[in-house]
Amino acid sequence: MAIPRAELASRATRAGGPGGQHVNTSSTRVELTWNVRRTAVLTEVQRARVLLALASRLDDDGTLRVVASDTRSQLQNRALAEGRLAALVRKALVVPRARKKTRPTRASVERRLDTKKRAGDKKRARRDRGDD
């Protein structure tokens, strides 16, 4: 699955942090937004999975926002933001494998019961006998 560039909205703003006067004069921070609810790329099942998985990162409109201001180049920051967005969506679309129920082995059950029996015997031996 690939997100069409037409569905992505990007905005470049001035970034903070190190960089001296360069930071104060150039818009290198890139903010990339993608509306999950309105996209034509996802099926309804995929859309529901992404909305659930990324619920904490979405705004009320269903828009996912990714920001990159790592480098002093707007082009590199745009590529970083696109990569982060793709990674987020890819991770959200992964269907977890169903857990296969297993039973404990007979030997492990016997070991557990044997340990319990020994612990009980030990406590029983510590008890004060009222025979005196």
N, C-alpha and C positions, 0 to 999 in steps of 0.2 A: 504494500500500500504506500502511495506517495501523496503527500499533501500538495495540491497545486499552488504555485506561487500567487495566483490570483486571489486565493483565500487568505493569504497572509498579509497583514498590515504591519508596516514597520515605521518607526519614528526614530530619528537621531536627535539626541540631546547632548548637552554638555555634561561630561563626566567629572566626578570629583576625584580626589586622591592625588598621587604623585604625577608629575609631568610638567610642573612649573607653568609658565605663561601659555604653553601649548594647550593645556587643559582648559584654560580660561577662554580661549578664543575659538576652539574647534569642537564641533559636535561629533564626538566619536562613540558615545554610549548609544547602543542600539537596543530598542525595545520592540520586540516582535509579538504580535497578538494574533490569535486564531480562534474563531468561534466554533466550538465543538457542537453546539446545538444546530447551527445553520449549515454545517459542512455537508457536501454531497458525496464525500469520499467514503464515509463510514456507513455500515449497515446499522439497522436499529439496535441489534444486539451489541455490536461494537461500540456504538454511541453510548448505550447504557453502561457498558463496562468502563469506558473512559470517563464518563461523568461521575461514576461512583469512585473510581480509583483516584481521580484528580480533583475531587470535590473541594478539598481545602485550598487548591490553587486557582479555582475558577471564581469569576465574579458573578453577580446576580444574573447577568445576561448569558452566562455560559462561555465566557471568553477566557482563554488561557493566555497568560502573559509571561514572556521569558525575556530577561534582560542580560546583556553582556557588555561589560566595560573593562575587560581584562587588558586589552592592548590599546595602543595609541592610534590604531588604524580602524576606521569605520568599517572598511571592507572585511577585515579579519574579525571584528566584533559581530558583524552580520552573520558570517559563517559560523562562528561559535554559537550564536543564538539559535540559528537554524538547526545546528547539531544537537543542542540541548533540547529543543522542542521535539525533534524527531526521537531522541532517546526517551523522553518522558512518555510520548504517545506509544512508542514501541513497548515500553515496560508495562504500560497500563493495559495494552491489548493482550498480554500473555495470559493464557487460560491456565490456572493452576491445575496440576494433575490431581485426580481424586485419590484420596488415601485408601490404600488396600488394607482391609482389616486382616490382622494376623492373630494367631493364638500363641500363647507361651508354650514352649516345648515341655514335654513331660518332665525332663530332667530339671529344668528351671523351676517348675512347680514343686517338685520333690525337694530341691535345695531350699526353697523358700519355707516350705512346711517344716523341714528338718531344723532350720535356723530358729524358727518360731518355737519349736518343741524344746530345743536346747535352752533358749532364753527363759521359757516357762519353768523348766527343771531347775535352772540356776536360781530363779526367784523362790521356788518352792523350797529349795535347800536352805535358803537364807532365813526362812520363817522360823520364828521362835516356837518350839514344840512345848506345849503346856503340860508335859508328862511329869515334871519334877514334883 
